[in-house]
Amino acid sequence: MTRRRNANDERTQVMRHQGMAKHLWVVAVALGFAACGQDSGPLAPTGHETVSSAPAVTINGVELLLAPGSSPAQMARFGKKAGSGKRVKCATYDRRLINNTGGVLRVCGAQLEIHSGSFPRTEHLWMDTGDRRDDGLWSYEFGPSNMTFAPTPATLTIEVKANDLKRLGIDPDQLSVAFVSSPNHSDWEVVGVDYDWETQTISAPVKHFSRYALCIE
């Protein structure tokens, strides 16, 4: 009699556990359907997608590119000592005596070439990385002011790697150069130039000194 009662108790406990398990499974399925029915928002990137926007500011209709950080990480060929092929510390300022024979000013990732016969005087000219500390624009500035170059404009060449632009979400073919065209720096004029895929540079004519910056057309 005792054995039969124990067996009945064991069967009762088993059935009770099975019922609880079935109940928990039904609850779990219901919660799963409820979660699927809710809007969980966009999926997280899987590692293949890149979500980025061009780091730029728009001033009076011109989209000016911001410099990638404040560190002069570009040790381009323009950061080499002329004729030596040796790397030198990346400079943000260069000043040289230029005359009718022309010359070249170099800073990090950019250079200004004054062509022979286009500057019929002798004077110290300078080039630096603009006012990046103030507004962060990817820019270059020259002085003294009011310097002009004729009949051949000087050539500003800026090295911009295509892969760097891709990481910033920028199409290299949309890259251009603009210069300040008003005394208060509120107006910019775009110079129509093309990106050179072979040299990974963009070059713009400089007819007169001003502040020049990379922009997006």
The 8 nearest C-alpha neighbors of each residue, nearest first, counted from 0:
[[1, 3, 2, 4, 5, 6, 7, 8],
 [0, 2, 4, 3, 5, 6, 7, 8],
 [1, 3, 5, 4, 0, 6, 7, 8],
 [4, 2, 6, 0, 1, 5, 7, 8],
 [3, 5, 7, 1, 2, 6, 8, 0],
 [6, 4, 8, 2, 7, 3, 9, 1],
 [7, 5, 9, 3, 8, 4, 2, 10],
 [6, 8, 4, 10, 5, 9, 11, 3],
 [7, 9, 5, 11, 6, 10, 4, 12],
 [10, 8, 6, 12, 11, 7, 5, 13],
 [11, 9, 13, 7, 8, 12, 14, 6],
 [10, 12, 8, 14, 9, 13, 15, 7],
 [13, 11, 15, 9, 14, 10, 16, 8],
 [14, 12, 10, 16, 15, 11, 17, 9],
 [15, 13, 17, 11, 12, 16, 18, 10],
 [14, 16, 12, 18, 13, 17, 11, 19],
 [17, 15, 19, 13, 18, 14, 20, 12],
 [18, 16, 14, 20, 15, 19, 13, 21],
 [17, 19, 15, 21, 16, 20, 14, 22],
 [18, 20, 22, 16, 21, 17, 23, 15],
 [19, 21, 17, 23, 22, 18, 16, 24],
 [22, 20, 24, 18, 19, 23, 17, 25],
 [21, 23, 19, 25, 20, 24, 18, 26],
 [22, 24, 26, 20, 25, 21, 27, 19],
 [25, 23, 27, 21, 26, 22, 20, 28],
 [26, 24, 28, 22, 23, 27, 29, 21],
 [25, 27, 23, 29, 24, 28, 30, 22],
 [28, 26, 24, 30, 29, 25, 23, 31],
 [29, 27, 31, 25, 30, 26, 24, 32],
 [30, 28, 26, 32, 31, 27, 25, 33],
 [29, 31, 33, 27, 28, 32, 34, 26],
 [30, 32, 28, 34, 29, 33, 27, 35],
 [31, 33, 35, 29, 34, 30, 36, 28],
 [32, 34, 30, 36, 31, 35, 29, 37],
 [33, 35, 31, 36, 37, 32, 30, 38],
 [36, 34, 32, 33, 37, 31, 38, 39],
 [35, 37, 33, 34, 32, 38, 31, 39],
 [36, 38, 34, 35, 39, 33, 32, 40],
 [39, 37, 40, 36, 35, 34, 41, 33],
 [38, 40, 37, 41, 42, 35, 34, 36],
 [39, 41, 38, 42, 37, 43, 35, 36],
 [42, 40, 43, 39, 38, 44, 45, 37],
 [41, 43, 44, 40, 39, 45, 38, 48],
 [42, 44, 45, 41, 46, 40, 48, 39],
 [45, 43, 46, 48, 42, 47, 49, 50],
 [44, 46, 47, 43, 48, 42, 49, 50],
 [45, 47, 44, 48, 49, 43, 50, 42],
 [48, 46, 45, 49, 44, 50, 43, 42],
 [47, 49, 46, 44, 50, 45, 43, 51],
 [50, 48, 51, 47, 46, 44, 166, 168],
 [49, 51, 48, 52, 168, 44, 167, 166],
 [52, 50, 168, 49, 167, 53, 166, 54],
 [53, 51, 168, 54, 167, 50, 169, 55],
 [52, 54, 168, 55, 167, 169, 51, 64],
 [55, 53, 65, 64, 52, 167, 56, 66],
 [54, 56, 64, 65, 63, 53, 62, 57],
 [55, 57, 63, 62, 58, 64, 54, 65],
 [56, 58, 62, 61, 60, 63, 59, 55],
 [57, 59, 61, 60, 56, 62, 185, 186],
 [60, 58, 61, 186, 57, 185, 187, 62],
 [59, 61, 58, 57, 62, 187, 186, 63],
 [60, 62, 57, 58, 59, 63, 187, 214],
 [63, 61, 57, 215, 214, 56, 55, 60],
 [64, 62, 214, 55, 56, 57, 61, 213],
 [63, 65, 55, 214, 213, 137, 136, 54],
 [66, 64, 136, 137, 55, 135, 54, 67],
 [65, 67, 137, 136, 68, 135, 64, 69],
 [68, 66, 65, 69, 137, 70, 54, 135],
 [67, 69, 70, 66, 135, 65, 71, 72],
 [68, 70, 71, 67, 66, 131, 132, 135],
 [69, 71, 72, 68, 67, 73, 66, 89],
 [72, 70, 73, 107, 69, 89, 74, 91],
 [73, 71, 70, 74, 89, 107, 69, 108],
 [74, 72, 75, 71, 108, 107, 89, 78],
 [75, 73, 78, 72, 89, 107, 108, 76],
 [76, 74, 77, 78, 108, 73, 107, 158],
 [75, 77, 78, 79, 74, 108, 86, 84],
 [76, 78, 75, 79, 108, 109, 105, 110],
 [79, 77, 76, 75, 74, 89, 107, 87],
 [80, 78, 86, 77, 76, 85, 87, 84],
 [79, 81, 83, 85, 82, 84, 87, 86],
 [82, 80, 83, 79, 84, 77, 85, 78],
 [81, 83, 84, 80, 79, 85, 86, 76],
 [84, 82, 85, 80, 81, 79, 86, 87],
 [83, 85, 79, 82, 80, 86, 81, 76],
 [86, 84, 83, 79, 80, 87, 82, 81],
 [85, 87, 79, 78, 80, 84, 88, 74],
 [86, 88, 79, 89, 78, 85, 80, 90],
 [89, 87, 90, 86, 78, 74, 79, 107],
 [88, 90, 107, 78, 87, 74, 71, 91],
 [91, 89, 106, 107, 92, 88, 93, 78],
 [90, 92, 106, 127, 128, 107, 89, 93],
 [93, 91, 127, 90, 126, 106, 128, 94],
 [92, 94, 126, 125, 104, 105, 106, 127],
 [95, 93, 125, 124, 126, 123, 92, 104],
 [96, 94, 123, 124, 97, 125, 93, 104],
 [95, 97, 123, 122, 124, 98, 121, 94],
 [98, 96, 122, 121, 102, 123, 101, 95],
 [97, 99, 121, 120, 100, 101, 118, 119],
 [98, 100, 119, 118, 116, 101, 115, 120],
 [101, 99, 115, 98, 116, 102, 114, 97],
 [102, 100, 115, 114, 113, 99, 98, 97],
 [101, 103, 113, 97, 112, 114, 100, 104],
 [102, 104, 112, 111, 113, 105, 110, 101],
 [103, 105, 111, 110, 93, 126, 112, 95],
 [106, 104, 110, 109, 93, 77, 103, 111],
 [105, 107, 90, 91, 109, 92, 108, 110],
 [108, 106, 89, 90, 109, 91, 78, 73],
 [107, 109, 158, 75, 73, 77, 157, 106],
 [110, 108, 157, 106, 156, 107, 77, 158],
 [109, 111, 105, 156, 104, 155, 106, 77],
 [110, 112, 155, 104, 154, 103, 156, 113],
 [111, 113, 103, 154, 153, 102, 114, 110],
 [114, 112, 153, 101, 102, 103, 111, 115],
 [113, 115, 101, 117, 112, 153, 116, 102],
 [114, 116, 101, 100, 117, 99, 113, 118],
 [115, 117, 99, 118, 100, 114, 119, 101],
 [116, 118, 149, 148, 151, 115, 150, 114],
 [117, 119, 99, 148, 120, 116, 98, 149],
 [120, 118, 99, 117, 116, 98, 121, 100],
 [121, 119, 98, 118, 99, 122, 97, 117],
 [122, 120, 98, 97, 96, 99, 119, 123],
 [123, 121, 96, 97, 124, 120, 98, 95],
 [122, 124, 96, 95, 97, 94, 125, 121],
 [125, 123, 94, 95, 142, 122, 96, 143],
 [126, 124, 94, 142, 93, 141, 95, 123],
 [125, 127, 141, 93, 140, 92, 104, 94],
 [128, 126, 92, 91, 140, 129, 139, 93],
 [127, 129, 139, 91, 138, 140, 130, 131],
 [130, 128, 139, 140, 138, 127, 131, 210],
 [129, 131, 132, 133, 134, 128, 135, 136],
 [132, 130, 135, 133, 134, 136, 129, 128],
 [131, 133, 130, 135, 134, 69, 129, 136],
 [134, 132, 131, 130, 135, 136, 129, 69],
 [133, 135, 131, 136, 132, 130, 65, 137],
 [136, 134, 131, 65, 132, 66, 133, 137],
 [137, 135, 65, 138, 131, 66, 134, 64],
 [138, 136, 66, 65, 212, 64, 213, 135],
 [139, 137, 212, 129, 136, 211, 128, 213],
 [140, 138, 128, 129, 211, 127, 210, 212],
 [139, 141, 210, 129, 127, 126, 128, 209],
 [142, 140, 126, 125, 208, 209, 127, 143],
 [143, 141, 144, 125, 124, 208, 126, 140],
 [142, 144, 124, 146, 141, 145, 125, 208],
 [143, 145, 142, 146, 208, 209, 141, 207],
 [146, 144, 208, 147, 207, 143, 142, 209],
 [145, 147, 208, 207, 144, 143, 148, 142],
 [148, 146, 207, 206, 145, 208, 149, 118],
 [147, 149, 152, 117, 206, 118, 207, 153],
 [150, 148, 117, 151, 152, 147, 118, 206],
 [149, 151, 117, 152, 148, 116, 118, 206],
 [152, 150, 149, 117, 148, 153, 114, 116],
 [153, 151, 206, 148, 205, 204, 149, 154],
 [152, 154, 113, 205, 112, 204, 114, 148],
 [155, 153, 204, 112, 111, 205, 203, 156],
 [154, 156, 111, 203, 202, 110, 204, 112],
 [155, 157, 202, 110, 109, 201, 154, 111],
 [158, 156, 109, 201, 200, 108, 159, 202],
 [157, 159, 200, 108, 109, 199, 160, 201],
 [160, 158, 200, 199, 157, 161, 163, 201],
 [159, 161, 163, 199, 162, 164, 158, 200],
 [160, 162, 164, 163, 165, 171, 159, 199],
 [163, 161, 165, 164, 160, 166, 167, 159],
 [164, 162, 166, 160, 165, 161, 167, 159],
 [165, 163, 167, 169, 161, 162, 166, 168],
 [164, 166, 162, 168, 167, 163, 169, 161],
 [165, 167, 163, 164, 168, 162, 169, 51],
 [168, 166, 164, 165, 169, 53, 163, 51],
 [167, 169, 165, 166, 53, 52, 51, 164],
 [170, 168, 164, 165, 167, 53, 171, 173],
 [169, 171, 172, 173, 165, 164, 168, 174],
 [172, 170, 174, 173, 169, 194, 161, 164],
 [171, 173, 170, 174, 194, 193, 175, 169],
 [174, 172, 216, 171, 170, 215, 175, 169],
 [175, 173, 215, 171, 172, 214, 216, 194],
 [174, 176, 214, 192, 215, 213, 173, 216],
 [177, 175, 213, 214, 190, 212, 189, 203],
 [176, 178, 189, 188, 212, 190, 211, 187],
 [179, 177, 211, 187, 188, 210, 180, 212],
 [178, 180, 187, 210, 184, 181, 186, 209],
 [179, 181, 187, 186, 188, 178, 182, 184],
 [182, 180, 184, 186, 183, 179, 185, 187],
 [181, 183, 184, 180, 185, 179, 186, 209],
 [182, 184, 185, 181, 186, 179, 180, 187],
 [185, 183, 181, 182, 179, 186, 180, 187],
 [186, 184, 183, 181, 187, 58, 59, 179],
 [187, 185, 181, 180, 184, 179, 59, 188],
 [186, 188, 179, 180, 178, 177, 189, 61],
 [187, 189, 177, 178, 180, 179, 190, 186],
 [190, 188, 177, 176, 191, 178, 187, 175],
 [191, 189, 176, 177, 192, 188, 175, 203],
 [190, 192, 189, 175, 193, 176, 203, 177],
 [191, 193, 175, 190, 203, 202, 194, 176],
 [194, 192, 195, 201, 172, 175, 191, 174],
 [193, 195, 201, 172, 196, 200, 171, 174],
 [196, 194, 200, 199, 197, 198, 201, 193],
 [195, 197, 199, 198, 194, 200, 161, 171],
 [198, 196, 195, 199, 200, 194, 161, 160],
 [197, 199, 200, 196, 195, 158, 201, 160],
 [200, 198, 196, 160, 195, 197, 159, 158],
 [201, 199, 158, 195, 198, 159, 157, 194],
 [200, 202, 194, 157, 156, 195, 193, 158],
 [203, 201, 156, 155, 157, 154, 200, 192],
 [202, 204, 155, 154, 192, 205, 156, 176],
 [205, 203, 154, 152, 153, 155, 206, 202],
 [206, 204, 153, 152, 207, 154, 203, 155],
 [207, 205, 152, 148, 147, 204, 153, 208],
 [208, 206, 147, 146, 205, 148, 209, 145],
 [209, 207, 146, 141, 144, 145, 142, 147],
 [210, 208, 141, 179, 140, 211, 178, 207],
 [209, 211, 140, 178, 179, 139, 141, 212],
 [212, 210, 178, 139, 138, 177, 140, 209],
 [213, 211, 138, 177, 137, 176, 139, 178],
 [212, 214, 176, 64, 137, 175, 63, 177],
 [215, 213, 63, 64, 175, 176, 62, 174],
 [214, 216, 174, 173, 62, 175, 63, 64],
 [215, 173, 174, 175, 214, 62, 61, 189]]
